[in-house]
Amino acid sequence: MAYNILLMGASYGSLLASKLLFGGHSIHLVCLPAEADLINAEGFKVKLPVRGRSEPVLLESRKLPGKVTAGPAAGVDPSKYDLVGLCMQEPQYRSPGVRELLDAVGKSRVPCMSIMNMPPLPYIKRIPGLDYKALEAAYTDPRVWDSVDAKKITLNSPDPQAIRPPDGKANELLVTLPTNFKCARFEDDKDTGLIRQLEKDVDAARFDAPEGKIELPVKLKVYDSIFVPLAKWSMLLAGNYRCITDDGMRTAQEAVHSNIEESKSVYNFVVDLCVKLGANPNDLVPFEKYAAAAQSLSRPASAARALQNGAPNIERADKLVQLIGKQKGMSHPVVDAIVARVDRRLEANRKKA
């Protein structure tokens, strides 16, 4: 069955879209006007490394079975879609136009799948036993989530890493770490059935290469546990947010490997917190596996780059983890230092602005 899918955010959304198009689905990307014009005129292109091949595979949306269109947030009716994907960074949901669309998405009761490092507030409400009001301080504007029901939202961990090539156009994406998307089930079986169908479509996809039909990396995996996507939290705290220095930034590889014991300590602290919330240790990624993957992360994380470029707001998964830890009687000096450093850098950016 072909679905109509709305993806809010074209940069990272293009990666997921490139996989879903193999199933013949229709995808509409919400993005900036210049991006939309380019995607509507030329489609988009995703370069994907494949193990055993010297050259990456080039996925061109126009050559895939599904159909893609793009446009602004204004005038979109979410009720016309079977699934909505949230593929922007958390601060962007307070932007004019996007904010109103998110509100309409919530009111439409269409199942909503977040692909954000920062779990949306309604998803956090699926984790029992937390004081949710006290966690609002981690969000740029917690009120934008008010109309989204916890029963209609799930979280898809954005583990694959992708960048806009420095010399490329706004409709081009380069995958730098081809790992899997890990999605938690919805509360509703019918909604979960939809993402399980997408999982099958992505799994069945084969690409026509010169050597024949080949299987591609970056699968969509659906899990019964709501805690599986939280595996990303350890990576964010041990790597991404430690790319941020007092006056600049460093690569994720440096952040993890310049002090491997500290990285491991932070990583395992967050793993322990997830287990305390209800995660099965087997659902989480061991530090050694993450550290090996971090060897190839030769750029600073997006949060560090945004701060360096003067952003007044970034996703605060660091603060969310710290606040949840406090509620569970857990803290870590390095996590506290990260939160304080990001607070200082944001304050400086806001003063400059």
VOBA-1610 file (N, C-alpha, C; in pm, whole numbers, padded with zeros to 5 digits, always signed):
BEGIN
Met+00084-00120+00000Met+00000+00000+00000Met+00088+00125+00000Ala+00054+00221-00086Ala+00132+00345-00092Ala+00071+00448+00003Tyr+00156+00512+00082Tyr+00110+00612+00180Tyr+00145+00753+00133Asn+00070+00850+00186Asn+00104+00991+00173Asn+00177+01031+00301Ile+00299+01079+00287Ile+00381+01110+00404Ile+00428+01255+00398Leu+00410+01325+00509Leu+00454+01464+00520Leu+00579+01467+00607Leu+00689+01520+00554Leu+00813+01532+00631Leu+00845+01680+00650Met+00848+01724+00775Met+00880+01864+00806Met+01031+01877+00824Gly+01098+01929+00720Gly+01244+01942+00722Gly+01306+01862+00611Ala+01372+01930+00517Ala+01422+01861+00397Ala+01566+01818+00408Ser+01646+01880+00496Ser+01789+01844+00495Ser+01806+01701+00543Tyr+01767+01674+00668Tyr+01776+01536+00717Tyr+01659+01453+00665Gly+01545+01519+00640Gly+01428+01449+00588Gly+01454+01380+00455Ser+01546+01436+00375Ser+01578+01377+00245Ser+01636+01236+00259Leu+01711+01213+00367Leu+01773+01082+00386Leu+01664+00977+00409Leu+01572+01005+00502Leu+01463+00911+00526Leu+01375+00898+00401Ala+01348+01012+00336Ala+01265+01011+00215Ala+01327+00922+00107Ser+01459+00927+00093Ser+01526+00848-00012Ser+01502+00698+00009Lys+01486+00658+00135Lys+01460+00517+00164Lys+01312+00483+00143Leu+01223+00574+00185Leu+01080+00548+00176Leu+01029+00549+00031Leu+01097+00626-00055Leu+01054+00634-00195Leu+01064+00499-00266Phe+01152+00411-00217Phe+01163+00277-00276Phe+01031+00200-00266Gly+00951+00233-00162Gly+00822+00165-00143Gly+00710+00223-00225Gly+00741+00324-00308Gly+00639+00383-00395Gly+00550+00485-00326His+00592+00534-00210His+00511+00629-00134His+00526+00772-00190Ser+00425+00855-00161Ser+00429+00997-00200Ser+00473+01078-00079Ile+00576+01160-00099Ile+00633+01236+00013Ile+00631+01385-00020His+00584+01462+00078His+00589+01608+00064His+00683+01663+00172Leu+00784+01736+00128Leu+00883+01793+00220Leu+00850+01940+00248Val+00842+01976+00375Val+00825+02116+00414Val+00963+02176+00435Cys+00995+02282+00361Cys+01130+02339+00370Cys+01129+02485+00325Leu+01247+02544+00320Leu+01261+02684+00279Leu+01232+02699+00129Pro+01187+02817+00086Pro+01147+02836-00055Pro+01255+02797-00156Ala+01381+02836-00130Ala+01488+02805-00226Ala+01508+02653-00239Glu+01502+02584-00124Glu+01514+02437-00124Glu+01397+02375-00200Ala+01276+02424-00171Ala+01155+02369-00234Ala+01161+02384-00386Asp+01203+02502-00432Asp+01212+02527-00577Asp+01308+02428-00642Leu+01420+02407-00576Leu+01524+02317-00629Leu+01473+02173-00632Ile+01409+02129-00522Ile+01359+01991-00514Ile+01247+01969-00616Asn+01158+02068-00632Asn+01050+02054-00730Asn+01102+02052-00873Ala+01213+02123-00898Ala+01270+02129-01033Ala+01357+02007-01064Glu+01436+01963-00964Glu+01538+01860-00992Glu+01526+01735-00905Gly+01435+01734-00806Gly+01438+01626-00707Gly+01554+01649-00612Phe+01591+01545-00535Phe+01709+01556-00447Phe+01801+01438-00470Lys+01926+01451-00423Lys+02027+01346-00442Lys+02091+01313-00307Val+02107+01184-00282Val+02170+01138-00158Val+02284+01042-00194Lys+02405+01076-00149Lys+02521+00986-00170Lys+02535+00897-00048Leu+02541+00767-00071Leu+02536+00669+00038Leu+02651+00571+00026Pro+02742+00564+00126Pro+02850+00466+00118Pro+02796+00324+00139Val+02847+00230+00061Val+02804+00090+00073Val+02928+00004+00094Arg+02922-00080+00198Arg+03039-00163+00231Arg+03079-00249+00111Gly+03209-00252+00081Gly+03259-00333-00030Gly+03267-00260-00162Arg+03213-00136-00167Arg+03221-00058-00290Arg+03313+00061-00268Ser+03399+00091-00366Ser+03491+00204-00351Ser+03418+00337-00365Glu+03314+00339-00450Glu+03238+00462-00473Glu+03102+00454-00404Pro+03054+00565-00347Pro+02919+00561-00288Pro+02811+00548-00395Val+02696+00500-00354Val+02580+00492-00443Val+02514+00631-00446Leu+02465+00673-00560Leu+02393+00800-00571Leu+02245+00770-00588Leu+02166+00806-00487Leu+02021+00791-00496Leu+01962+00922-00548Glu+01890+00915-00657Glu+01825+01034-00713Glu+01674+01015-00702Ser+01609+01107-00631Ser+01467+01089-00601Ser+01383+01069-00727Arg+01422+01131-00836Arg+01343+01122-00959Arg+01351+00984-01024Lys+01451+00906-00984Lys+01466+00772-01043Lys+01411+00663-00952Leu+01353+00701-00839Leu+01299+00603-00744Leu+01148+00590-00766Pro+01087+00478-00720Pro+00946+00451-00751Pro+00846+00553-00696Gly+00872+00613-00582Gly+00778+00706-00521Gly+00783+00844-00585Lys+00709+00935-00523Lys+00700+01071-00579Lys+00729+01171-00468Val+00807+01275-00498Val+00839+01376-00397Val+00802+01516-00446Thr+00743+01595-00356Thr+00717+01736-00382Thr+00767+01814-00260Ala+00775+01945-00273Ala+00825+02027-00161Ala+00755+02162-00163Gly+00750+02225-00045Gly+00687+02357-00035Gly+00698+02413+00105Pro+00643+02532+00128Pro+00652+02595+00260Pro+00552+02534+00359Ala+00563+02577+00485Ala+00473+02527+00590Ala+00330+02577+00571Ala+00316+02696+00516Ala+00183+02756+00499Ala+00098+02676+00401Gly-00028+02660+00434Gly-00122+02598+00341Gly-00121+02447+00338Val-00047+02382+00428Val-00041+02236+00432Val-00153+02184+00521Asp-00230+02087+00470Asp-00337+02024+00549Asp-00290+01887+00595Pro-00249+01873+00724Pro-00193+01746+00771Pro-00292+01630+00762Ser-00424+01660+00765Ser-00522+01551+00764Ser-00522+01473+00633Lys-00455+01527+00531Lys-00447+01457+00401Lys-00334+01353+00398Tyr-00261+01340+00509Tyr-00146+01250+00512Tyr-00170+01133+00607Asp-00099+01023+00581Asp-00109+00904+00667Asp-00010+00909+00782Leu+00099+00984+00762Leu+00205+00991+00863Leu+00276+01125+00848Val+00314+01184+00961Val+00393+01308+00960Val+00528+01279+01024Gly+00635+01319+00960Gly+00769+01305+01017Gly+00824+01440+01058Leu+00875+01449+01180Leu+00935+01574+01230Leu+01086+01564+01213Cys+01140+01633+01112Cys+01281+01617+01077Cys+01362+01746+01092Met+01306+01844+01163Met+01379+01969+01190Met+01442+01961+01328Gln+01527+02059+01360Gln+01580+02066+01496Gln+01478+02134+01586Glu+01479+02097+01713Glu+01374+02139+01806Glu+01346+02290+01808Pro+01447+02379+01808Pro+01416+02523+01810Pro+01335+02572+01689Gln+01344+02499+01578Gln+01276+02544+01455Gln+01123+02535+01465Tyr+01072+02456+01558Tyr+00927+02437+01566Tyr+00854+02559+01624Arg+00931+02655+01674Arg+00866+02779+01720Arg+00864+02885+01610Ser+00922+02854+01494Ser+00927+02952+01383Ser+00787+02980+01330Pro+00762+03105+01285Pro+00632+03137+01226Pro+00603+03043+01108Gly+00483+02995+01098Gly+00446+02901+00992Gly+00463+02757+01037Val+00584+02725+01082Val+00612+02588+01130Val+00532+02562+01258Arg+00531+02660+01345Arg+00457+02649+01472Arg+00309+02617+01447Glu+00249+02692+01354Glu+00107+02672+01323Glu+00082+02535+01259Leu+00178+02492+01174Leu+00164+02361+01111Leu+00172+02250+01216Leu+00267+02261+01309Leu+00279+02161+01415Leu+00150+02153+01498Asp+00092+02268+01525Asp-00035+02273+01600Asp-00145+02199+01522Ala-00149+02223+01391Ala-00248+02156+01305Ala-00223+02005+01300Val-00096+01966+01298Val-00060+01823+01299Val-00115+01757+01425Gly-00093+01822+01539Gly-00142+01768+01666Gly-00293+01753+01666Lys-00362+01855+01618Lys-00509+01853+01619Lys-00566+01754+01517Ser-00489+01723+01413Ser-00536+01631+01308Ser-00541+01486+01355Arg-00465+01453+01460Arg-00453+01317+01515Arg-00388+01220+01415Val-00317+01274+01317Val-00239+01189+01226Val-00116+01141+01303Pro-00080+01011+01293Pro+00038+00963+01366Pro+00163+01041+01325Cys+00243+01071+01425Cys+00356+01163+01408Cys+00484+01093+01454Met+00585+01090+01367Met+00711+01023+01398Met+00822+01127+01402Ser+00880+01146+01520Ser+00987+01244+01533Ser+01121+01182+01498Ile+01203+01255+01423Ile+01340+01213+01392Ile+01431+01324+01441Met+01424+01351+01570Met+01501+01460+01630Met+01592+01402+01738Asn+01711+01462+01756Asn+01795+01425+01870Asn+01725+01457+02001Met+01647+01566+02000Met+01574+01610+02119Met+01434+01550+02113Pro+01400+01456+02201Pro+01267+01396+02193Pro+01160+01502+02219Pro+01055+01508+02138Pro+00948+01604+02165Pro+00888+01581+02304Leu+00841+01687+02365Leu+00784+01678+02500Leu+00673+01573+02511Pro+00581+01562+02413Pro+00477+01459+02426Pro+00533+01316+02429Tyr+00648+01294+02360Tyr+00707+01160+02364Tyr+00762+01130+02504Ile+00824+01231+02566Ile+00876+01212+02702Ile+00762+01170+02796Lys+00640+01215+02766Lys+00525+01179+02851Lys+00487+01032+02838Arg+00544+00962+02741Arg+00525+00817+02732Arg+00615+00743+02831Ile+00714+00813+02888Ile+00801+00752+02990Ile+00734+00774+03126Pro+00694+00667+03195Pro+00620+00685+03320Pro+00709+00737+03434Gly+00645+00806+03528Gly+00711+00839+03654Gly+00797+00963+03654Leu+00778+01054+03559Leu+00857+01177+03557Leu+00769+01298+03586Asp+00829+01403+03639Asp+00761+01532+03654Asp+00784+01608+03523Tyr+00688+01598+03431Tyr+00705+01652+03295Tyr+00713+01804+03295Lys+00641+01868+03385Lys+00642+02015+03393Lys+00784+02065+03421Ala+00856+01993+03507Ala+00991+02035+03545Ala+01091+02018+03430Leu+01052+01942+03326Leu+01143+01919+03213Leu+01125+02023+03102Glu+01022+02107+03115Glu+00994+02206+03011Glu+01109+02305+02992Ala+01190+02325+03097Ala+01303+02420+03090Ala+01405+02380+02983Ala+01404+02253+02942Ala+01500+02207+02841Ala+01455+02242+02698Tyr+01331+02287+02684Tyr+01274+02312+02550Tyr+01275+02461+02516Thr+01299+02490+02387Thr+01302+02630+02342Thr+01168+02698+02369Asp+01059+02628+02334Asp+00925+02678+02363Asp+00835+02556+02384Pro+00818+02512+02509Pro+00741+02390+02534Pro+00597+02397+02488Arg+00542+02520+02474Arg+00400+02536+02439Arg+00370+02491+02295Val+00471+02485+02209Val+00442+02445+02070Val+00394+02300+02064Trp+00420+02223+02171Trp+00384+02080+02173Trp+00247+02054+02235Asp+00180+02159+02280Asp+00058+02140+02360Asp-00051+02059+02290Ser-00063+02071+02158Ser-00174+02002+02091Ser-00137+01860+02045Val-00011+01821+02064Val+00034+01688+02019Val+00014+01587+02133Asp-00067+01485+02106Asp-00101+01384+02206Asp+00009+01278+02213Ala+00049+01243+02335Ala+00151+01139+02354Ala+00112+01007+02287Lys-00018+00982+02276Lys-00065+00856+02215Lys-00043+00854+02064Lys-00020+00972+02003Lys-00009+00980+01857Lys+00133+01012+01810Ile+00231+01004+01902Ile+00368+01039+01861Ile+00464+00927+01897Thr+00563+00908+01812Thr+00671+00816+01845Thr+00804+00881+01812Leu+00912+00814+01852Leu+01047+00869+01833Leu+01130+00773+01749Asn+01198+00828+01652Asn+01284+00752+01561Asn+01425+00808+01576Ser+01513+00730+01633Ser+01647+00780+01664Ser+01726+00810+01537Pro+01772+00936+01521Pro+01843+00973+01398Pro+01991+00932+01404Asp+02015+00801+01408Asp+02153+00753+01420Asp+02237+00774+01294Pro+02180+00756+01173Pro+02263+00782+01054Pro+02309+00929+01052Gln+02434+00949+01016Gln+02488+01086+01009Gln+02493+01130+00863Ala+02449+01251+00836Ala+02451+01303+00699Ala+02478+01453+00703Ile+02542+01503+00598Ile+02575+01646+00590Ile+02542+01699+00451Arg+02525+01828+00442Arg+02522+01894+00312Arg+02667+01902+00264Pro+02701+01849+00147Pro+02840+01860+00100Pro+02881+02007+00092Pro+03001+02042+00140Pro+03044+02183+00142Pro+03034+02252+00006Asp+03056+02176-00102Asp+03052+02236-00236Asp+02924+02198-00311Gly+02825+02141-00237Gly+02704+02093-00304Gly+02590+02192-00300Lys+02479+02152-00361Lys+02360+02237-00364Lys+02267+02200-00248Ala+02161+02281-00228Ala+02070+02262-00115Ala+01985+02136-00127Asn+01988+02069-00243Asn+01911+01945-00259Asn+02002+01822-00262Glu+02124+01838-00208Glu+02220+01727-00206Glu+02257+01692-00062Leu+02273+01562-00039Leu+02306+01513+00095Leu+02414+01406+00084Leu+02508+01407+00178Leu+02615+01308+00181Leu+02607+01233+00314Val+02586+01103+00308Val+02578+01022+00430Val+02719+00989+00476Thr+02751+01023+00601Thr+02886+01000+00654Thr+02891+00879+00747Leu+02776+00840+00803Leu+02770+00721+00890Leu+02639+00649+00860Pro+02646+00539+00779Pro+02523+00475+00731Pro+02465+00372+00829Thr+02427+00416+00949Thr+02365+00326+01045Thr+02213+00328+01028Asn+02141+00257+01115Asn+01996+00242+01098Asn+01917+00347+01177Phe+01799+00380+01126Phe+01699+00453+01205Phe+01633+00353+01300Lys+01623+00390+01428Lys+01559+00300+01526Lys+01434+00366+01580Cys+01319+00309+01546Cys+01191+00372+01579Cys+01116+00290+01684Ala+01063+00359+01784Ala+00977+00293+01884Ala+00837+00277+01827Arg+00765+00179+01876Arg+00626+00159+01833Arg+00539+00276+01881Phe+00426+00293+01817Phe+00323+00384+01867Phe+00245+00314+01978Glu+00165+00388+02050Glu+00076+00325+02148Glu-00034+00246+02078Asp-00075+00295+01960Asp-00185+00233+01886Asp-00132+00129+01787Asp-00193+00010+01785Asp-00145-00098+01698Asp-00158-00062+01550Lys-00265+00010+01514Lys-00285+00047+01373Lys-00174+00141+01328Asp-00141+00240+01411Asp-00031+00333+01378Asp+00101+00258+01368Thr+00122+00162+01460Thr+00246+00083+01458Thr+00252-00001+01331Gly+00136-00052+01286Gly+00131-00131+01163Gly+00181-00053+01042Leu+00151+00077+01040Leu+00195+00162+00930Leu+00348+00169+00925Ile+00411+00193+01041Ile+00559+00204+01037Ile+00625+00067+01017Arg+00556-00041+01058Arg+00610-00175+01030Arg+00606-00205+00880Gln+00504-00152+00811Gln+00498-00167+00665Gln+00614-00090+00600Leu+00640+00030+00649Leu+00752+00109+00595Leu+00885+00037+00621Glu+00896-00025+00738Glu+01017-00103+00771Glu+01039-00213+00666Lys+00931-00283+00630Lys+00941-00390+00528Lys+00980-00334+00392Asp+00920-00220+00356Asp+00951-00157+00226Asp+01099-00120+00216Val+01150-00062+00323Val+01292-00020+00323Val+01382-00143+00318Asp+01342-00247+00390Asp+01422-00370+00395Asp+01427-00438+00258Ala+01316-00428+00185Ala+01307-00496+00054Ala+01373-00417-00059Ala+01410-00292-00032Ala+01464-00206-00138Ala+01595-00262-00194Arg+01606-00261-00325Arg+01731-00300-00392Arg+01764-00192-00496Phe+01892-00165-00509Phe+01937-00058-00599Phe+02002-00119-00722Asp+01966-00066-00840Asp+02024-00116-00966Asp+02163-00056-00985Ala+02265-00131-00944Ala+02405-00089-00963Ala+02460-00161-01087Pro+02575-00113-01139Pro+02633-00181-01257Pro+02656-00330-01234Glu+02687-00367-01108Glu+02715-00509-01078Glu+02588-00590-01050Gly+02470-00524-01060Gly+02344-00593-01034Gly+02267-00524-00923Lys+02158-00587-00878Lys+02077-00529-00770Lys+02148-00548-00636Ile+02165-00437-00562Ile+02236-00447-00434Ile+02148-00395-00320Glu+02174-00452-00201Glu+02105-00407-00081Glu+02175-00281-00030Leu+02097-00190+00026Leu+02154-00064+00074Leu+02151-00055+00225Pro+02249+00015+00285Pro+02244+00038+00429Pro+02141+00145+00465Val+02133+00179+00591Val+02037+00274+00649Val+01894+00216+00639Lys+01868+00120+00726Lys+01735+00058+00734Lys+01648+00136+00834Leu+01519+00108+00832Leu+01426+00157+00934Leu+01389+00036+01019Lys+01422+00040+01147Lys+01393-00072+01238Lys+01291-00027+01342Val+01185-00106+01360Val+01079-00072+01455Val+01088-00163+01577Tyr+01083-00103+01695Tyr+01099-00177+01821Tyr+00976-00159+01910Asp+00949-00263+01990Asp+00837-00254+02085Asp+00870-00164+02204Ser+00998-00155+02240Ser+01036-00075+02356Ser+01042+00074+02322Ile+00984+00156+02409Ile+00989+00302+02387Ile+01127+00358+02422Phe+01214+00274+02480Phe+01344+00323+02527Phe+01457+00306+02424Val+01432+00225+02319Val+01539+00199+02221Val+01595+00328+02158Pro+01508+00424+02116Pro+01564+00546+02057Pro+01645+00631+02156Leu+01627+00606+02286Leu+01702+00684+02386Leu+01849+00644+02389Ala+01886+00538+02317Ala+02027+00499+02306Ala+02110+00615+02252Lys+02046+00705+02178Lys+02118+00820+02120Lys+02165+00917+02228Trp+02098+00920+02343Trp+02133+01016+02449Trp+02278+01002+02494Ser+02323+00878+02513Ser+02462+00856+02556Ser+02560+00912+02454Met+02528+00892+02326Met+02616+00940+02219Met+02620+01093+02216Leu+02503+01154+02236Leu+02496+01300+02235Leu+02579+01360+02349Leu+02568+01301+02468Leu+02637+01358+02585Leu+02786+01328+02584Ala+02825+01209+02536Ala+02967+01174+02534Ala+03039+01233+02413Gly+02964+01260+02305Gly+03026+01308+02182Gly+02980+01446+02140Asn+02854+01455+02091Asn+02806+01579+02029Asn+02826+01703+02115Tyr+02778+01699+02240Tyr+02784+01819+02324Tyr+02925+01845+02376Arg+03012+01743+02373Arg+03151+01765+02414Arg+03237+01815+02297Cys+03174+01833+02179Cys+03240+01906+02069Cys+03247+02055+02102Ile+03158+02099+02193Ile+03149+02241+02228Ile+03255+02274+02332Thr+03343+02369+02301Thr+03445+02412+02397Thr+03407+02552+02447Asp+03485+02604+02542Asp+03449+02734+02601Asp+03445+02846+02498Asp+03533+02838+02397Asp+03536+02948+02300Asp+03535+02900+02155Gly+03505+02773+02134Gly+03507+02723+01996Gly+03445+02585+01987Met+03507+02500+01906Met+03453+02365+01889Met+03564+02271+01845Arg+03537+02141+01856Arg+03630+02038+01810Arg+03550+01928+01742Thr+03618+01836+01676Thr+03547+01729+01605Thr+03491+01629+01707Ala+03392+01552+01662Ala+03335+01449+01749Ala+03440+01342+01780Gln+03527+01315+01684Gln+03635+01218+01708Gln+03725+01265+01822Glu+03761+01393+01821Glu+03844+01449+01930Glu+03768+01449+02063Ala+03641+01486+02057Ala+03561+01493+02179Ala+03558+01359+02251Val+03546+01251+02173Val+03536+01117+02233Val+03674+01062+02269His+03772+01079+02179His+03899+01005+02195His+04010+01083+02264Ser+03994+01214+02284Ser+04103+01287+02352Ser+04106+01254+02501Asn+03993+01211+02557Asn+03990+01164+02696Asn+03890+01050+02702Ile+03937+00932+02663Ile+03847+00817+02643Ile+03782+00772+02774Glu+03854+00785+02885Glu+03796+00743+03014Glu+03681+00834+03056Glu+03700+00965+03037Glu+03592+01058+03069Glu+03471+01033+02977Ser+03498+01010+02848Ser+03390+00982+02753Ser+03311+00859+02797Lys+03384+00755+02837Lys+03319+00630+02880Lys+03236+00653+03006Ser+03288+00733+03097Ser+03219+00761+03223Ser+03086+00834+03196Val+03090+00935+03108Val+02968+01009+03073Val+02870+00917+03003Tyr+02921+00842+02907Tyr+02838+00752+02826Tyr+02763+00653+02916Asn+02838+00589+03006Asn+02778+00487+03091Asn+02684+00546+03196Phe+02710+00671+03238Phe+02617+00739+03328Phe+02480+00752+03262Val+02480+00793+03132Val+02352+00812+03061Val+02285+00676+03036Val+02365+00573+03006Val+02310+00437+02992Val+02241+00395+03122Asp+02308+00417+03236Asp+02250+00381+03366Asp+02119+00457+03391Leu+02114+00583+03349Leu+01992+00663+03366Leu+01878+00603+03283Cys+01908+00566+03158Cys+01805+00506+03071Cys+01754+00375+03130Val+01845+00296+03187Val+01805+00169+03251Val+01715+00198+03371Lys+01749+00302+03446Lys+01667+00339+03562Lys+01526+00382+03519Leu+01517+00441+03399Leu+01386+00483+03347Leu+01303+00364+03299Gly+01371+00251+03270Gly+01299+00132+03225Gly+01358+00061+03105Ala+01469+00113+03051Ala+01529+00052+02933Ala+01594-00082+02969Asn+01593-00173+02874Asn+01667-00299+02886Asn+01811-00271+02841Pro+01913-00304+02924Pro+02051-00276+02883Pro+02085-00329+02743Asn+02021-00440+02702Asn+02048-00499+02570Asn+01996-00412+02455Asp+01904-00319+02486Asp+01851-00229+02382Asp+01943-00111+02357Leu+02042-00093+02443Leu+02131+00023+02433Leu+02262-00018+02367Val+02334+00079+02316Val+02457+00051+02239Val+02577+00053+02334Pro+02661-00052+02335Pro+02779-00051+02423Pro+02875+00062+02384Phe+02945+00116+02484Phe+03036+00228+02460Phe+03140+00195+02352Glu+03195+00073+02356Glu+03302+00036+02264Glu+03257+00048+02118Lys+03131+00009+02093Lys+03078+00018+01956Lys+03065+00165+01913Tyr+03018+00249+02005Tyr+03006+00391+01974Tyr+03144+00454+01953Ala+03239+00421+02041Ala+03374+00479+02031Ala+03439+00444+01897Ala+03415+00321+01850Ala+03470+00280+01720Ala+03408+00363+01608Ala+03276+00383+01614Ala+03208+00463+01511Ala+03255+00608+01516Ala+03283+00658+01637Ala+03324+00799+01653Ala+03460+00828+01589Gln+03538+00723+01563Gln+03668+00742+01497Gln+03650+00808+01360Ser+03533+00785+01297Ser+03513+00839+01160Ser+03441+00973+01161Leu+03406+01025+01281Leu+03329+01151+01287Leu+03425+01270+01286Ser+03462+01313+01166Ser+03571+01410+01150Ser+03523+01555+01145Arg+03397+01578+01186Arg+03344+01715+01190Arg+03287+01742+01329Pro+03283+01868+01369Pro+03211+01900+01493Pro+03062+01872+01475Ala+02994+01837+01583Ala+02850+01809+01578Ala+02773+01935+01540Ser+02650+01916+01491Ser+02569+02030+01443Ser+02542+02131+01555Ala+02526+02083+01679Ala+02501+02175+01792Ala+02621+02269+01810Ala+02742+02215+01797Ala+02863+02296+01812Ala+02875+02396+01697Arg+02843+02351+01576Arg+02853+02441+01460Arg+02750+02553+01471Ala+02630+02520+01519Ala+02525+02622+01534Ala+02567+02727+01637Leu+02623+02683+01750Leu+02670+02777+01852Leu+02779+02867+01796Gln+02871+02805+01722Gln+02984+02880+01664Gln+02934+02986+01565Asn+02822+02955+01498Asn+02764+03047+01400Asn+02671+03150+01463Gly+02665+03152+01598Gly+02589+03255+01667Gly+02444+03222+01698Ala+02404+03094+01686Ala+02264+03058+01711Ala+02220+03096+01853Pro+02102+03159+01866Pro+02052+03195+02000Pro+01987+03078+02072Asn+01952+02970+01995Asn+01891+02850+02053Asn+01945+02727+01982Ile+01970+02620+02058Ile+02002+02490+01998Ile+01922+02385+02074Glu+01920+02262+02022Glu+01855+02153+02095Glu+01929+02128+02227Arg+01854+02113+02337Arg+01916+02097+02468Arg+01892+01957+02527Ala+01931+01855+02451Ala+01924+01719+02506Ala+02016+01707+02628Asp+02122+01788+02631Asp+02212+01788+02747Asp+02136+01827+02875Lys+02056+01933+02863Lys+01981+01982+02978Lys+01867+01885+03014Leu+01805+01826+02913Leu+01698+01729+02938Leu+01750+01609+03018Val+01865+01556+02977Val+01926+01443+03049Val+01960+01484+03193Gln+02018+01604+03208Gln+02054+01652+03342Gln+01930+01662+03432Leu+01821+01718+03379Leu+01698+01737+03458Leu+01632+01604+03493Ile+01632+01510+03397Ile+01575+01377+03426Ile+01661+01306+03531Gly+01795+01321+03517Gly+01886+01262+03615Gly+01857+01312+03756Lys+01837+01442+03768Lys+01807+01500+03900Lys+01683+01437+03962Gln+01580+01415+03878Gln+01456+01354+03929Gln+01480+01211+03978Lys+01582+01148+03925Lys+01612+01009+03964Lys+01729+01003+04064Gly+01767+01121+04118Gly+01875+01124+04217Gly+02012+01094+04158Met+02031+01126+04029Met+02157+01096+03961Met+02216+01224+03902Ser+02348+01239+03912Ser+02415+01353+03848Ser+02557+01312+03810His+02616+01389+03720His+02754+01362+03676His+02822+01497+03657Pro+02941+01518+03714Pro+03005+01650+03705Pro+03031+01696+03562Val+03062+01602+03472Val+03090+01642+03333Val+02961+01686+03263Val+02851+01617+03292Val+02722+01658+03235Val+02685+01798+03286Asp+02704+01820+03417Asp+02675+01953+03473Asp+02761+02060+03407Ala+02887+02026+03379Ala+02979+02121+03316Ala+02937+02150+03171Ile+02890+02046+03102Ile+02842+02064+02963Ile+02725+02161+02960Val+02627+02138+03049Val+02507+02222+03054Val+02545+02367+03084Ala+02634+02385+03181Ala+02677+02522+03218Ala+02749+02590+03101Arg+02832+02513+03030Arg+02907+02570+02915Arg+02812+02611+02803Val+02714+02524+02772Val+02619+02557+02666Val+02535+02679+02706Asp+02494+02684+02833Asp+02420+02802+02884Asp+02500+02931+02860Arg+02630+02925+02894Arg+02716+03045+02878Arg+02729+03085+02732Arg+02751+02987+02646Arg+02770+03016+02502Arg+02642+03073+02441Leu+02527+03017+02480Leu+02399+03069+02429Leu+02375+03211+02478Glu+02406+03236+02605Glu+02388+03370+02662Glu+02472+03472+02586Ala+02596+03435+02555Ala+02686+03523+02479Ala+02629+03549+02339Asn+02577+03444+02274Asn+02519+03460+02139Asn+02397+03551+02142Arg+02315+03537+02246Arg+02194+03620+02256Arg+02230+03766+02279Lys+02334+03788+02358Lys+02378+03926+02384Lys+02428+03991+02253Lys+02506+03913+02176Lys+02557+03963+02048Lys+02443+03995+01953Ala+02343+03906+01952Ala+02230+03924+01859Ala+02150+04049+01896
//
